Structure formats: C-alpha cells, structure tokens
Amino acid sequence: MASLLANDSEQMDRRTSRSICDAVGERLQQSLRPEPRLPTHLEQLLDQLKKRDRESGAH
C-alpha cells in the first residue's frame, strides 16, 4: 500500500473519492432494496405478533 501513496500524481482528491463512494452507495441501495411488501399471510402473522406484544405489555 505504501507504493500507492508514494506516487502523488495518481492520488485521488477528496472530492473525487467522495463522489465515487456516494455513487457506489446509491447503487448498493438500489440493488439491495427489500421487496416492497410481504406476502399477505406473513403480514397477518406479524400483525398478530404485534397485537400480542401490546396485550402483554411488551415494548
């Protein structure tokens, strides 16, 4: 890694580095975006669990 830092002409400025990081982050968010909705049966089960939690006083 020291050899990468030794050549100043090839170092990347902060602005370019930040732009690349932002672009990679945006692409990852798009690629890893969860499914918009759960199947109906799973939503019903989650609703039942939430209801039981409320009834039992759990937070």
Stockholm file with secondary structure:
# STOCKHOLM 1.0

chainA/1-59         MASLLANDSEQMDRRTSRSICDAVGERLQQSLRPEPRLPTHLEQLLDQLKKRDRESGAH
#=GR chainA/1-59 SS CHHHHHCGGGCCCHHHHHHHHHHHHHHHHHHTCCCSSCCHHHHHHHHHHHHHHHHHTCC
#=GC SS_cons        CHHHHHCGGGCCCHHHHHHHHHHHHHHHHHHTCCCSSCCHHHHHHHHHHHHHHHHHTCC
//
